[in-house]
Amino acid sequence: MATRTSIRKAPRRTARTTLVLGLAGLLAAAGVTALSGTAQAASTLGAAAAEKGRYFGTAVAANHLGEAAYASTLNTEFNSVTPENEMKWDAVEPSRGSFTYGAADRIVDHAQSRGMKVRGHTLVWHSQLPSWVGSLGTADLRAAMNNHITQVMTHWKGKIHSWDVVNEAFQDGSSGARRSSPFQDKLGNGFIEEAFRTARAADPAAKLCYNDYNTDGVNAKSNAVYNMVRDFKARGVPIDCVGFQSHFNSALSVPSDYQANLQRFADLGVDVQITELDIEGSGTAQANSYSNVVKACLAVSRCTGITVWGITDKYSWRASGTPLLFDGNYNKKPAYTAVLTALGGSGSGGGGGTASCSVTYSKQEEWSDRFNGRVTVTAGSSAITSWTTTVTVTPPQKISATWNGTPTWDSSGNVMTMRPNGNGSLAAGASTSFGFTVMKNGNSAAPVLGSCTAS
Ligand code: XIL
């Protein structure tokens, strides 16, 4: 919840500041203002992806967060996390009506305190499902499914960027049929749409995704998912995104129509996300496959982010296939370099670059006498521990309130210097934002941002 602080300082104007602000204000009013403290090629996955308007995430296990190299690789390289197991039904509702959120909370807190996004995974799935669910009769199962969705989403309401509402509901192979599960077998095809409607009501701000594997290219299974999404969009069933797990190996390599498949889903009016990427192999072959996946996502404007299914090979669910970007000693593999390059970044900084940040402004609500502004602060290619930026308003405008930041003022009262509220840590490429109310006093000019400085 945003904390609101009222601030008032007497304005003092000079002709010179009015002139300068007038010009800059015009520029700002023409569009989004983006100012950066330093300009260098992004040298981490998260920062490089952020420059392309996307996130780069990883699956995280709570029990590894205490390992220094694990946490530092996470904090340096990624700006989104997916709990690998901690939000699954068996973890959060092991017995009916009894919810345990501790392990997942540790991941969410770790991410939030560093400005990383969180993907919620997963609400309704046939696997990692406690046996009590399968023993329920139809009416009880329906109530339990809806209660599970509502309770879990409410617990993290406002903190989850996208939820995998339903996971893996379709069969492999050529049938295009639904997979047998307690939900499918007792509630019928309608369980998926019911789950999405319940999810929308529980956290309207979260993007709601359908997530599956073996749907990465055009095939019978992805056709079945495609038809479902098309039907949902046509009938107004709430769905915002489709997740493509993208678990690849020698038998299941990156399909040649991967990009085309992402694009046809995007053309239905949903975002697409690569949600569990890992590619078994090593060396150049593995690197090339990773590069192809990243390029496909970047070529699809509605492909909003990529998540790899783990940080280091040693903790991968398929460890023997060494499918990830870092080896067991957290060394960057050729696949890492290929991903960073495909994202437009550069490895020269090695992740140890200088602290930097950039700021963008966007106008929010407006009334006849005032408007709210929001400034988003994004860390550059290295993790930062704090940031500072300025917001200058045009007299006789006055800033009457601020939130999510700690302001100080110059003697004129027109220039506000904003610092974090408490912890200012941001992972590379991660963002936070603060807001303020500008009293127009007859002038609607946009505020002007100074450059962002980070430490
Ligand atoms: C896997 C985890 O990585 C393992 O630790 C766990 O033992 C089994 O589940 N599809 C999914 C993921 O949606 O939740 C699965 O994660 C991998 C396949």
Residues whose N, C-alpha, C, O or C-beta is under 5 A from the ligand:
A	BS01	XIL	E84 W317
